[in-house]
Amino acid sequence: MDMSLEIGILIAYAFGIFALYIIGYLFLVPLKILLKLIINSILGGIFIVIVNLAGQCWDLHIPLNLLSAVIVGILGIPGALLLMFF
């Protein structure tokens, strides 16, 4: 084999590894966003439940429905505080 063929194979392998890295990164970023959304939703839901339990004394109630879940899922605890004040 001559040297140019071996360098061509080496460049092809390097390009393949780089392409796999890019494709893996493109799949990993949406998973991070989805995981953050799930964690925010769980923490916000727990906060809404705690506010509803503690707010029984003062007649404070945050409805736990789809809209409040989306607001809390996107904004997290600040979204739950926003729902509490409005």
C-alpha positions, -999 to +999 in steps of 0.1 A: +000+000+000+012+035-006+012+062+020-015+084+004-041+056+008-033+051+045-036+089+051-069+089+032-083+061+054-070+079+085-088+111+074-120+092+067-119+077+102-113+111+118-142+126+098-165+097+108-156+102+145-162+139+142-196+133+125-206+109+153-197+135+179-218+161+162-248+138+158-245+126+194-244+163+206-275+171+185-294+143+203-281+152+237-291+189+238-329+182+235-326+156+262-310+181+286-338+206+278-365+179+284-348+168+317-348+204+329-385+208+320-394+176+339-374+186+370-389+221+369-424+206+366-419+183+395-405+210+418-432+234+408-459+208+413-446+201+448-445+239+455-481+243+443-492+214+466-474+229+495-489+263+488-523+248+486-519+229+519-505+259+537-529+283+520-560+266+534-558+289+564-558+321+543-581+308+515-552+307+490-555+282+463-535+276+430-554+254+406-533+224+394-543+221+357-526+220+323-520+257+320-504+260+355-483+229+348-470+244+316-462+277+333-445+260+362-427+236+338-412+264+317-405+289+345-400+266+375-404+280+410-406+316+398-436+305+376-453+290+407-447+323+425-462+341+395-493+319+397-496+325+434-496+363+431-520+364+401 
